[in-house]
């Protein structure tokens, strides 16, 4: 398993909001599912993923 910091930006009421969270995933598919879930919100326009140091067992 690997840990990623998932960051996203969204526009809401004329303001750009930015947030991030850490997620542990088992596979690339699971990571892409998390990204797709964010993009399903019509306000989200940018999502980035950064792998954090050290795999988890």
C-alpha positions in Angstrom: 0.0 0.0 0.0 1.1 3.5 -0.7 0.2 6.9 0.8 -0.6 9.9 -1.4 -1.4 13.6 -0.7 -4.3 14.4 -3.0 -4.7 18.1 -3.6 -7.6 19.8 -5.4 -8.9 23.2 -6.4 -12.4 24.2 -7.0 -14.3 27.4 -7.8 -17.3 28.1 -5.7 -19.3 31.4 -5.5 -16.5 33.2 -7.5 -13.7 32.1 -5.2 -11.0 29.5 -5.7 -10.7 27.1 -2.8 -7.8 24.7 -2.4 -7.6 21.7 -0.1 -5.7 18.4 0.3 -5.8 15.2 2.3 -3.7 12.0 2.7 -5.1 8.7 1.4 -3.7 5.2 1.6 -4.4 3.1 -1.5 -3.8 -0.5 -2.4 -3.5 0.1 -6.2 -3.3 2.6 -9.0 -7.0 1.8 -9.7 -8.0 2.8 -6.2 -6.0 6.1 -6.6 -7.7 6.9 -9.9 -11.1 6.1 -8.3 -10.4 8.8 -5.7 -9.4 11.3 -8.4 -12.5 10.6 -10.4 -14.7 11.1 -7.4 -13.3 14.6 -6.9 -13.7 15.4 -10.6 -17.4 14.3 -10.4 -18.0 17.6 -8.5 -18.5 20.2 -11.3 -16.7 22.8 -9.2 -13.4 20.9 -9.1 -11.1 21.9 -11.9 -7.6 20.6 -10.8 -6.5 17.5 -8.9 -2.9 16.4 -8.2 -1.4 13.4 -6.4 1.9 13.3 -4.7 3.3 10.0 -3.4 4.5 10.3 0.2 7.7 8.6 1.4 7.6 5.0 2.5 5.3 2.2 1.5 2.9 0.8 4.0 2.7 -3.0 4.6 
